Amino acid sequence: MKNTVFAFASLLMLAACGDVSSGQSAEIIKLCNAKLEVSEAVCKCVGNRAQEDLTEDERVVLIAMIGGDRDKIDDVRGSMSAPGMMKAGMFMAMAPSECAQDTEE
């Protein structure tokens, strides 16, 4: 019985993680369309790359960067490692132009 409960709880946690990350990807695409002056295809590419290349916390920072939410960036900065912050920043700086090149090909 304990194993069954543990397995069920584990599946629920995995399902929840998937929902968070796919929700983050959708939020990145939405903000990209609203805030960055790039095509829909580029925004989808950025969202997909963020999903593949960044952790959940790094995607939170990316969302805050795109949305211009300085308070959220400051909040996350206190709990996140410097390399994680740098990775999100570099992603923000590079991914849109890389995706623009990829979508032109």
VOGU-3710 file (C-alpha; in Angstrom, 3 decimals, decimal comma):
1> mkntvfafas> 0,000/0,000/0,000  2,792/2,436/0,882  4,474/1,761/-2,465  1,234/2,428/-4,319  0,727/5,737/-2,531  4,352/6,718/-3,167  4,083/5,814/-6,864  0,872/7,804/-7,229  2,378/10,823/-5,460  5,467/10,612/-7,673
11> llmlaacgdv> 3,329/10,577/-10,809  1,389/13,603/-9,596  4,611/15,496/-8,958  5,952/14,629/-12,404  2,720/15,712/-14,032  2,811/18,985/-12,134  6,377/19,635/-13,254  5,367/19,176/-16,872  2,514/21,623/-16,483  4,783/24,261/-14,943
21> ssgqsaeiik> 7,401/24,021/-17,651  4,907/23,998/-20,520  3,155/26,952/-18,900  6,476/28,760/-18,711  7,123/28,077/-22,382  3,707/29,486/-23,289  4,371/32,550/-21,124  7,746/33,082/-22,809  6,126/32,903/-26,253  3,333/35,288/-25,200
31> lcnaklevse> 5,747/37,833/-23,722  8,109/37,488/-26,671  5,247/38,333/-29,040  4,227/41,326/-26,920  7,624/42,759/-25,973  10,205/41,747/-28,567  10,031/42,894/-32,137  10,400/39,469/-33,746  8,148/37,083/-35,644  5,828/34,484/-34,167
41> avckcvgnra> 8,149/31,743/-35,470  11,101/33,280/-33,628  9,072/33,499/-30,415  8,051/29,847/-30,683  11,695/28,918/-31,235  12,742/30,937/-28,160  10,034/29,261/-26,063  11,044/25,796/-27,238  14,728/26,455/-26,662  14,055/27,813/-23,186
51> qedltederv> 12,123/24,641/-22,416  15,060/22,498/-23,546  18,039/24,561/-22,378  17,003/26,268/-19,137  15,950/25,063/-15,719  12,620/26,095/-14,253  14,300/28,833/-12,168  16,231/30,097/-15,190  12,963/30,283/-17,141  11,443/32,332/-14,291
61> vliamiggdr> 14,312/34,806/-14,696  13,897/34,816/-18,476  10,171/35,555/-18,143  10,958/38,420/-15,763  13,608/39,754/-18,158  11,329/39,706/-21,172  8,485/41,210/-19,173  10,709/43,877/-17,631  9,799/42,768/-14,090  12,788/44,103/-12,156
71> dkiddvrgsm> 11,223/43,271/-8,778  10,926/39,588/-9,744  14,511/39,554/-10,998  15,676/41,016/-7,686  13,626/38,450/-5,744  15,040/35,526/-7,691  18,595/36,868/-7,592  18,714/36,259/-3,835  17,894/32,563/-4,138  19,554/31,662/-7,426
81> sapgmmkagm> 23,186/30,989/-8,216  25,226/33,519/-10,182  25,868/30,992/-12,989  22,113/30,385/-13,322  21,431/34,113/-13,548  24,200/34,486/-16,126  22,860/31,558/-18,141  19,392/33,121/-18,283  20,900/36,485/-19,243  23,021/34,976/-22,002
91> fmamapseca> 20,016/33,048/-23,266  18,032/36,299/-23,428  20,869/37,997/-25,292  21,501/35,208/-27,810  18,383/33,071/-28,380  16,212/35,575/-30,293  18,910/36,297/-32,881  19,860/32,625/-33,144  16,211/31,693/-33,611  15,804/34,422/-36,233
101> qdtee> 18,711/32,925/-38,187  17,270/29,407/-37,795  13,819/30,409/-39,018  15,234/32,147/-42,123  16,931/28,997/-43,370
//
